[in-house]
Amino acid sequence: MDSVSLGLTYVTPQPVDHQNVYDFDGNGTKEDLELASPQQVGFGIAFEPIMGTLLIEGDVRWVNWANADGYEDFDWDNQWVYAIGAQYKPVKNVALRVGYNYGKNPVKEHNNFDAATFTNVQGTDVSTLNYEMLRIVGFPAVVEQHITLGIGYEVSKSFALNLGYKHAFEKTIKESGSYYGIPVAFESTLSEDAVDLGLTWRF
C-alpha cells in the first residue's frame, strides 16, 4: 500500500580499541580496553494516514550488548528498544516532529559483591572493588526513556534545514557490597540533553 512502509536493518559489531583507559590491576600503568559497538537488528513500520501531511512510525530494535567485546566483560544485558514517532507537515515545506523511546537499562546490578576478590577483564585480573566502581561510575548507560522534538524546513528541492532536541530522563543505578567486612556502595545518576542541527543537500 502506498501509505505503509516497512523496514528491516542489521548492524554488524564494530570493535574499537581504547588506549590507556584505566589502571585495572593497580600496577601504575593504564591498560587498553576493547569495546565493540554491538550487533543490532531492527524492524520498523511507517504509516501515512494523511498522505504527504501526517506520518506515524514505530520501531523495535534488539541490541546484543551481552556478546559485545568489553560490554560482556562488564556484564551488560541484551536490550530491546521500542520507539514511536510522528511527523506533521502543516505546509508543504515545514515538518514538525515528536518521538519517544524506551529501552531497559542494560547495566546489571551486582548487590552483595565481595570487593576483596578479583575479576578478569580481557586477560587482566582486576580488583572487584575497581571493577564495580568502573561499571557503575565509569560508563553507566542507564537512562531508559527519551523524548525528542524536531522541526525541518525545506528551503528548496535540493536544500533542507533540520533542528532536533533530545531529552533522556534521569535514571539512577546503585549497588552495594563489602570490602573485608566494610560496607561499600556505588551510585550513579544520569540524564541527558542534546541539540542537533542538520543540513541536507540533495544532488
C-alpha positions as CSV (number, residue, x, y, z in Angstrom):
1,M,0.0,0.0,0.0
2,D,1.2,3.5,-0.8
3,S,0.6,4.6,2.8
4,V,2.6,1.9,4.5
5,S,6.4,1.3,4.5
6,L,8.3,-1.5,6.2
7,G,12.0,-1.5,7.1
8,L,14.5,-4.1,8.4
9,T,18.1,-3.3,9.3
10,Y,21.1,-5.2,10.6
11,V,24.2,-3.6,12.0
12,T,27.4,-5.7,12.4
13,P,29.6,-5.4,15.6
14,Q,32.2,-2.6,15.3
15,P,35.2,-3.1,17.5
16,V,37.1,0.0,18.8
17,D,40.4,-0.1,20.8
18,H,40.6,2.5,23.5
19,Q,44.1,3.3,24.7
20,N,45.2,4.0,28.3
21,V,41.7,3.6,29.8
22,Y,42.2,2.6,33.4
23,D,44.8,1.0,35.8
24,F,42.8,-2.2,36.2
25,D,45.4,-4.1,38.2
26,G,46.8,-1.2,40.2
27,N,50.4,-1.5,38.9
28,G,50.6,2.2,37.9
29,T,50.0,1.6,34.2
30,K,46.7,2.2,32.4
31,E,45.6,-0.7,30.4
32,D,43.9,-0.7,27.0
33,L,40.2,-1.8,26.6
34,E,38.4,-3.1,23.5
35,L,34.8,-2.1,23.3
36,A,32.7,-3.2,20.4
37,S,29.6,-1.4,19.3
38,P,27.2,-4.4,19.5
39,Q,25.4,-6.0,16.6
40,Q,21.8,-4.8,16.2
41,V,18.6,-5.9,14.5
42,G,15.8,-3.5,13.9
43,F,12.3,-3.5,12.4
44,G,10.1,-0.6,11.7
45,I,6.7,0.3,10.2
46,A,5.6,3.7,9.0
47,F,2.0,4.7,8.2
48,E,0.7,7.9,6.5
49,P,-2.9,8.3,7.3
50,I,-2.9,11.6,5.5
51,M,-0.5,11.3,2.6
52,G,2.1,14.0,2.5
53,T,0.9,15.5,5.7
54,L,0.9,13.1,8.6
55,L,3.4,10.2,9.2
56,I,3.4,7.9,12.2
57,E,6.2,5.4,12.7
58,G,7.1,2.6,15.2
59,D,10.4,0.8,15.6
60,V,11.7,-2.1,17.6
61,R,15.4,-2.8,17.9
62,W,17.4,-5.7,19.6
63,V,20.9,-4.7,20.8
64,N,23.3,-7.6,21.6
65,W,25.3,-6.0,24.5
66,A,25.8,-9.4,26.2
67,N,28.1,-10.6,23.4
68,A,29.9,-7.4,22.5
69,D,33.6,-7.1,23.3
70,G,34.0,-5.1,26.5
71,Y,30.4,-4.9,27.4
72,E,30.2,-8.7,28.0
73,D,33.2,-8.2,30.4
74,F,31.2,-5.7,32.4
75,D,28.1,-7.9,32.4
76,W,25.6,-5.9,30.3
77,D,22.3,-7.4,29.3
78,N,20.9,-7.5,25.8
79,Q,18.4,-4.8,25.2
80,W,15.1,-4.3,23.4
81,V,14.5,-0.6,22.4
82,Y,11.0,0.5,21.4
83,A,10.3,3.8,19.7
84,I,7.4,5.7,18.2
85,G,7.4,9.0,16.4
86,A,5.2,11.3,14.3
87,Q,5.8,13.9,11.7
88,Y,3.2,16.6,10.7
89,K,3.6,19.0,7.8
90,P,1.2,21.9,8.3
91,V,2.5,23.3,5.0
92,K,4.5,21.5,2.2
93,N,8.0,22.7,3.2
94,V,7.7,22.5,7.0
95,A,7.8,19.4,9.1
96,L,7.1,19.2,12.9
97,R,8.4,16.0,14.6
98,V,7.9,14.3,18.0
99,G,9.2,11.0,19.3
100,Y,9.6,8.7,22.3
101,N,11.6,5.6,23.0
102,Y,12.2,3.2,25.8
103,G,15.0,0.7,26.4
104,K,15.6,-1.1,29.7
105,N,18.8,-0.2,31.4
106,P,21.4,-2.9,30.3
107,V,23.8,-2.5,33.2
108,K,23.2,-5.2,35.8
109,E,23.3,-4.5,39.5
110,H,25.7,-6.7,41.5
111,N,24.5,-6.4,45.0
112,N,26.4,-8.2,47.8
113,F,29.6,-8.2,45.7
114,D,32.8,-9.1,47.5
115,A,35.2,-6.2,46.8
116,A,38.2,-8.1,48.2
117,T,38.2,-10.6,45.3
118,F,39.4,-10.2,41.7
119,T,37.5,-10.2,38.3
120,N,39.2,-10.9,35.0
121,V,38.7,-8.3,32.3
122,Q,40.2,-9.1,28.9
123,G,43.1,-11.1,30.4
124,T,43.8,-8.8,33.4
125,D,42.8,-9.6,36.9
126,V,41.1,-6.6,38.3
127,S,40.2,-5.8,41.9
128,T,36.5,-6.3,42.1
129,L,36.3,-3.0,44.0
130,N,37.8,-1.2,41.0
131,Y,35.7,-3.3,38.6
132,E,32.4,-2.5,40.2
133,M,33.3,1.2,40.5
134,L,34.1,1.4,36.8
135,R,30.9,-0.5,35.9
136,I,28.7,1.8,37.9
137,V,30.6,5.1,37.9
138,G,32.8,4.9,34.8
139,F,30.2,4.4,32.0
140,P,26.7,3.8,33.3
141,A,24.5,4.0,30.3
142,V,21.4,3.6,32.4
143,V,18.9,6.1,31.0
144,E,15.8,4.3,29.8
145,Q,13.3,6.9,28.4
146,H,13.9,9.6,25.8
147,I,11.7,12.2,24.2
148,T,12.6,14.1,21.0
149,L,11.3,17.2,19.3
150,G,12.2,18.4,15.9
151,I,11.5,20.8,13.0
152,G,12.5,20.7,9.4
153,Y,12.4,23.3,6.7
154,E,12.9,22.7,3.0
155,V,14.5,25.8,1.6
156,S,14.3,24.3,-1.9
157,K,14.1,20.9,-3.5
158,S,17.8,20.5,-3.0
159,F,18.4,22.0,0.4
160,A,16.8,21.5,3.8
161,L,17.5,22.5,7.4
162,N,16.6,20.3,10.4
163,L,16.7,21.1,14.1
164,G,16.2,18.4,16.8
165,Y,16.2,18.2,20.6
166,K,16.5,15.1,22.8
167,H,16.0,14.7,26.5
168,A,16.8,11.5,28.4
169,F,15.0,11.3,31.7
170,E,17.1,10.9,34.9
171,K,17.8,7.4,36.0
172,T,19.8,6.1,39.0
173,I,21.7,2.9,39.4
174,K,23.2,1.7,42.7
175,E,24.7,-1.4,44.2
176,S,26.4,-2.4,47.5
177,G,28.9,-5.0,48.7
178,S,31.6,-5.3,51.3
179,Y,35.4,-5.0,51.4
180,Y,36.8,-7.2,54.2
181,G,33.6,-6.7,56.1
182,I,33.4,-2.9,55.5
183,P,30.3,-1.8,53.6
184,V,30.9,-0.4,50.1
185,A,28.3,1.2,47.9
186,F,28.3,2.8,44.4
187,E,25.7,5.0,42.9
188,S,25.3,7.0,39.6
189,T,22.6,9.3,38.3
190,L,22.4,10.2,34.7
191,S,20.2,12.4,32.5
192,E,21.0,13.8,29.0
193,D,20.1,16.7,26.8
194,A,21.2,17.2,23.2
195,V,20.5,19.6,20.3
196,D,21.2,18.6,16.7
197,L,21.4,20.8,13.6
198,G,21.4,19.1,10.2
199,L,21.9,20.5,6.8
200,T,20.8,18.3,3.8
201,W,21.9,18.8,0.2
202,R,20.4,16.6,-2.4
203,F,22.1,16.3,-5.8
